[in-house]
Amino acid sequence: MTDDDQPVIPLPTAHEKEVSFLARSGAVVTLRLIDTGRYELKLDTRGDYTAVLLHDGTTFELHPAPGVHALGGTGLTATDIYEGF
């Protein structure tokens, strides 16, 4: 997969504080702006899944809430997030 083939993760902005996208599994992933480069991530298929998504302009970090066992980590790409959900 080349960089041009990477999925694009839509990120909320100050004007559009919440956005959603369809992950590979069909789950709707909702991102809500917390602060610059910091977002809350929720899944429609797993009500218990909440995570903080950080984006530095290049890579992502995903930190699930305590007690939530699911995708998380640092150095993630848009593809990792799209494929992981």
NUDO-134269 format. One record per residue: residue in one letter; x, y, z of N, C-alpha, C, O, CB in turn. Coordinates in steps of 0.2 Angstrom, whole numbers, plus 5000, padded with zeros to 4 digits. Glycine has a CB too. Example, Ala and Ser with C-alpha at 12.3 -4.5 7.8 and 13.67 -1.06 7.14 Angstrom:
<banus>
<A; <5066; 4972; 5039>; <5062; 4978; 5039>; <5066; 4984; 5039>; <5071; 4983; 5042>; <5057; 4978; 5045>>
<S; <5064; 4989; 5035>; <5068; 4995; 5036>; <5064; 5000; 5039>; <5067; 5006; 5040>; <5070; 4997; 5029>>
</banus>
This chain:
<banus>
<M; <5004; 4994; 5000>; <5000; 5000; 5000>; <5005; 5006; 5000>; <5009; 5007; 5004>; <4995; 5000; 5006>>
<T; <5003; 5011; 4995>; <5007; 5017; 4995>; <5004; 5022; 4999>; <4998; 5021; 5002>; <5008; 5019; 4988>>
<D; <5007; 5028; 5001>; <5005; 5033; 5004>; <4998; 5036; 5001>; <4993; 5038; 5005>; <5009; 5039; 5005>>
<D; <4998; 5035; 4995>; <4992; 5038; 4991>; <4986; 5033; 4992>; <4980; 5035; 4992>; <4993; 5038; 4984>>
<D; <4987; 5027; 4994>; <4982; 5022; 4996>; <4980; 5022; 5003>; <4975; 5019; 5005>; <4984; 5015; 4994>>
<Q; <4983; 5026; 5007>; <4981; 5026; 5014>; <4974; 5029; 5015>; <4972; 5034; 5012>; <4986; 5030; 5018>>
<P; <4970; 5026; 5019>; <4963; 5029; 5021>; <4965; 5036; 5024>; <4970; 5037; 5027>; <4959; 5024; 5025>>
<V; <4960; 5040; 5024>; <4960; 5046; 5027>; <4955; 5046; 5033>; <4950; 5045; 5032>; <4958; 5052; 5022>>
<I; <4958; 5048; 5039>; <4954; 5048; 5045>; <4952; 5056; 5045>; <4956; 5060; 5046>; <4958; 5046; 5051>>
<P; <4945; 5057; 5045>; <4943; 5064; 5045>; <4943; 5066; 5053>; <4941; 5063; 5057>; <4935; 5065; 5043>>
<L; <4946; 5072; 5054>; <4947; 5074; 5061>; <4943; 5080; 5062>; <4942; 5085; 5058>; <4955; 5076; 5062>>
<P; <4940; 5080; 5068>; <4935; 5086; 5069>; <4940; 5093; 5069>; <4946; 5093; 5070>; <4932; 5085; 5076>>
<T; <4936; 5098; 5069>; <4939; 5105; 5069>; <4936; 5109; 5074>; <4931; 5107; 5077>; <4940; 5108; 5062>>
<A; <4938; 5115; 5075>; <4935; 5120; 5079>; <4927; 5121; 5077>; <4923; 5123; 5081>; <4938; 5126; 5080>>
<H; <4926; 5121; 5070>; <4920; 5122; 5067>; <4915; 5116; 5067>; <4909; 5117; 5068>; <4921; 5125; 5060>>
<E; <4918; 5110; 5066>; <4915; 5104; 5066>; <4918; 5100; 5072>; <4922; 5096; 5070>; <4915; 5101; 5059>>
<K; <4915; 5100; 5077>; <4918; 5097; 5083>; <4917; 5089; 5084>; <4920; 5086; 5088>; <4914; 5100; 5089>>
<E; <4913; 5086; 5079>; <4912; 5079; 5079>; <4911; 5077; 5072>; <4908; 5080; 5068>; <4906; 5077; 5084>>
<V; <4915; 5071; 5071>; <4914; 5068; 5064>; <4914; 5061; 5065>; <4916; 5058; 5070>; <4920; 5070; 5059>>
<S; <4911; 5057; 5060>; <4911; 5050; 5060>; <4914; 5047; 5054>; <4913; 5051; 5048>; <4904; 5047; 5062>>
<F; <4916; 5041; 5054>; <4918; 5038; 5048>; <4917; 5030; 5049>; <4916; 5028; 5054>; <4926; 5039; 5046>>
<L; <4916; 5027; 5043>; <4915; 5020; 5043>; <4922; 5016; 5043>; <4925; 5017; 5038>; <4910; 5018; 5037>>
<A; <4923; 5012; 5048>; <4929; 5008; 5048>; <4928; 5002; 5043>; <4923; 5000; 5041>; <4931; 5006; 5055>>
<R; <4933; 4998; 5042>; <4933; 4992; 5038>; <4928; 4987; 5040>; <4925; 4984; 5036>; <4940; 4989; 5037>>
<S; <4927; 4986; 5047>; <4923; 4981; 5049>; <4915; 4983; 5048>; <4911; 4979; 5049>; <4924; 4980; 5057>>
<G; <4914; 4990; 5047>; <4907; 4992; 5046>; <4905; 4996; 5052>; <4900; 4999; 5052>; <4903; 4987; 5045>>
<A; <4910; 4996; 5057>; <4908; 5000; 5063>; <4909; 5008; 5062>; <4913; 5010; 5058>; <4913; 4998; 5069>>
<V; <4904; 5011; 5065>; <4905; 5019; 5064>; <4909; 5021; 5070>; <4908; 5020; 5076>; <4897; 5022; 5064>>
<V; <4914; 5025; 5068>; <4919; 5027; 5073>; <4918; 5035; 5073>; <4918; 5038; 5068>; <4927; 5026; 5070>>
<T; <4916; 5037; 5079>; <4915; 5044; 5080>; <4921; 5048; 5084>; <4923; 5045; 5089>; <4908; 5045; 5084>>
<L; <4923; 5053; 5081>; <4928; 5057; 5084>; <4926; 5064; 5087>; <4922; 5067; 5083>; <4934; 5058; 5080>>
<R; <4927; 5066; 5093>; <4925; 5072; 5096>; <4931; 5076; 5098>; <4935; 5073; 5101>; <4920; 5071; 5102>>
<L; <4931; 5082; 5096>; <4937; 5086; 5097>; <4937; 5088; 5105>; <4932; 5090; 5108>; <4937; 5093; 5093>>
<I; <4943; 5087; 5108>; <4944; 5088; 5115>; <4948; 5095; 5115>; <4947; 5099; 5119>; <4947; 5082; 5119>>
<D; <4954; 5095; 5111>; <4958; 5100; 5111>; <4962; 5099; 5105>; <4962; 5094; 5101>; <4963; 5100; 5118>>
<T; <4967; 5104; 5103>; <4971; 5103; 5097>; <4975; 5097; 5097>; <4979; 5095; 5102>; <4976; 5109; 5097>>
<G; <4973; 5093; 5092>; <4977; 5086; 5091>; <4975; 5081; 5096>; <4978; 5076; 5096>; <4984; 5087; 5092>>
<R; <4969; 5082; 5100>; <4967; 5077; 5105>; <4959; 5076; 5104>; <4955; 5081; 5103>; <4968; 5080; 5112>>
<Y; <4957; 5070; 5103>; <4951; 5068; 5101>; <4948; 5062; 5106>; <4952; 5058; 5108>; <4950; 5066; 5094>>
<E; <4942; 5062; 5107>; <4938; 5056; 5110>; <4936; 5052; 5105>; <4933; 5054; 5100>; <4933; 5058; 5115>>
<L; <4937; 5045; 5105>; <4935; 5041; 5100>; <4930; 5036; 5103>; <4931; 5033; 5108>; <4941; 5037; 5097>>
<K; <4925; 5035; 5100>; <4920; 5030; 5102>; <4917; 5026; 5096>; <4918; 5028; 5090>; <4913; 5034; 5105>>
<L; <4915; 5020; 5097>; <4913; 5015; 5092>; <4905; 5014; 5093>; <4903; 5013; 5099>; <4916; 5008; 5092>>
<D; <4901; 5013; 5088>; <4894; 5012; 5088>; <4893; 5005; 5090>; <4888; 5003; 5093>; <4891; 5014; 5082>>
<T; <4898; 5000; 5089>; <4897; 4993; 5090>; <4899; 4991; 5097>; <4897; 4986; 5099>; <4901; 4989; 5085>>
<R; <4903; 4995; 5100>; <4905; 4993; 5107>; <4904; 5000; 5111>; <4908; 5004; 5112>; <4912; 4991; 5107>>
<G; <4898; 5000; 5115>; <4897; 5006; 5119>; <4902; 5007; 5125>; <4903; 5012; 5127>; <4890; 5005; 5122>>
<D; <4906; 5001; 5126>; <4911; 5002; 5132>; <4917; 5005; 5129>; <4922; 5006; 5133>; <4912; 4995; 5135>>
<Y; <4918; 5005; 5123>; <4925; 5007; 5120>; <4925; 5015; 5120>; <4922; 5018; 5116>; <4926; 5004; 5113>>
<T; <4929; 5017; 5124>; <4931; 5025; 5123>; <4939; 5025; 5123>; <4942; 5022; 5127>; <4928; 5029; 5129>>
<A; <4941; 5029; 5119>; <4949; 5030; 5119>; <4950; 5038; 5118>; <4946; 5041; 5115>; <4952; 5026; 5114>>
<V; <4956; 5040; 5119>; <4959; 5046; 5117>; <4963; 5045; 5111>; <4968; 5041; 5112>; <4962; 5050; 5123>>
<L; <4962; 5049; 5106>; <4966; 5048; 5100>; <4970; 5055; 5100>; <4967; 5060; 5100>; <4962; 5048; 5094>>
<L; <4977; 5054; 5099>; <4981; 5060; 5098>; <4984; 5060; 5091>; <4986; 5054; 5089>; <4987; 5060; 5103>>
<H; <4985; 5065; 5088>; <4987; 5066; 5081>; <4992; 5071; 5081>; <4991; 5077; 5082>; <4982; 5067; 5076>>
<D; <4999; 5070; 5079>; <5004; 5075; 5079>; <5005; 5078; 5072>; <5010; 5081; 5070>; <5010; 5072; 5081>>
<G; <5000; 5076; 5067>; <5001; 5078; 5060>; <5004; 5073; 5056>; <5003; 5073; 5050>; <5005; 5084; 5060>>
<T; <5007; 5068; 5059>; <5010; 5062; 5055>; <5007; 5055; 5057>; <5004; 5051; 5053>; <5017; 5062; 5055>>
<T; <5008; 5054; 5064>; <5005; 5047; 5066>; <5000; 5049; 5072>; <4999; 5054; 5074>; <5011; 5043; 5069>>
<F; <4997; 5043; 5074>; <4992; 5043; 5079>; <4994; 5039; 5085>; <4998; 5035; 5084>; <4985; 5041; 5076>>
<E; <4992; 5041; 5091>; <4992; 5037; 5097>; <4985; 5036; 5099>; <4981; 5041; 5099>; <4996; 5041; 5102>>
<L; <4984; 5030; 5101>; <4977; 5028; 5103>; <4978; 5025; 5111>; <4981; 5020; 5112>; <4974; 5023; 5099>>
<H; <4974; 5029; 5115>; <4974; 5026; 5122>; <4967; 5025; 5125>; <4964; 5029; 5127>; <4978; 5032; 5127>>
<P; <4966; 5018; 5125>; <4959; 5016; 5127>; <4958; 5018; 5135>; <4963; 5019; 5138>; <4958; 5009; 5127>>
<A; <4952; 5019; 5137>; <4951; 5021; 5144>; <4953; 5015; 5148>; <4953; 5009; 5146>; <4943; 5022; 5145>>
<P; <4954; 5016; 5154>; <4956; 5011; 5159>; <4951; 5005; 5159>; <4945; 5007; 5159>; <4957; 5014; 5166>>
<G; <4953; 4999; 5159>; <4948; 4993; 5159>; <4946; 4991; 5152>; <4942; 4986; 5151>; <4943; 4995; 5163>>
<V; <4947; 4995; 5147>; <4945; 4994; 5140>; <4951; 4990; 5136>; <4956; 4993; 5136>; <4943; 5000; 5136>>
<H; <4949; 4984; 5134>; <4955; 4980; 5131>; <4953; 4980; 5123>; <4949; 4976; 5121>; <4955; 4973; 5134>>
<A; <4956; 4984; 5120>; <4955; 4984; 5112>; <4961; 4988; 5109>; <4966; 4989; 5113>; <4949; 4988; 5111>>
<L; <4961; 4990; 5103>; <4966; 4993; 5099>; <4969; 4999; 5103>; <4965; 5003; 5106>; <4963; 4995; 5092>>
<G; <4975; 5000; 5103>; <4978; 5005; 5106>; <4986; 5005; 5104>; <4988; 5000; 5102>; <4978; 5005; 5114>>
<G; <4989; 5010; 5106>; <4996; 5011; 5105>; <4999; 5017; 5102>; <4995; 5022; 5101>; <4998; 5005; 5100>>
<T; <5005; 5017; 5100>; <5008; 5023; 5097>; <5011; 5022; 5090>; <5012; 5016; 5089>; <5014; 5026; 5102>>
<G; <5012; 5027; 5087>; <5015; 5026; 5080>; <5010; 5023; 5075>; <5012; 5020; 5070>; <5021; 5022; 5080>>
<L; <5004; 5024; 5076>; <4999; 5021; 5072>; <4998; 5025; 5066>; <4998; 5031; 5066>; <4992; 5020; 5076>>
<T; <4996; 5022; 5060>; <4994; 5026; 5054>; <4986; 5026; 5053>; <4983; 5022; 5057>; <4997; 5022; 5048>>
<A; <4984; 5030; 5049>; <4977; 5030; 5047>; <4975; 5023; 5045>; <4969; 5020; 5047>; <4975; 5035; 5041>>
<T; <4979; 5019; 5042>; <4977; 5012; 5040>; <4976; 5008; 5046>; <4972; 5004; 5046>; <4983; 5009; 5035>>
<D; <4981; 5008; 5051>; <4980; 5004; 5057>; <4973; 5005; 5060>; <4970; 5001; 5063>; <4986; 5006; 5062>>
<I; <4971; 5012; 5061>; <4965; 5013; 5064>; <4959; 5011; 5060>; <4955; 5008; 5062>; <4964; 5021; 5065>>
<Y; <4959; 5012; 5053>; <4954; 5010; 5049>; <4953; 5002; 5049>; <4948; 5000; 5049>; <4955; 5012; 5042>>
<E; <4959; 4999; 5048>; <4959; 4991; 5048>; <4957; 4988; 5055>; <4954; 4983; 5056>; <4965; 4989; 5046>>
<G; <4959; 4992; 5061>; <4959; 4989; 5067>; <4951; 4990; 5070>; <4950; 4986; 5075>; <4963; 4993; 5072>>
<F; <4947; 4994; 5067>; <4940; 4994; 5069>; <4936; 4991; 5064>; <4930; 4991; 5065>; <4939; 5002; 5071>>
</banus>
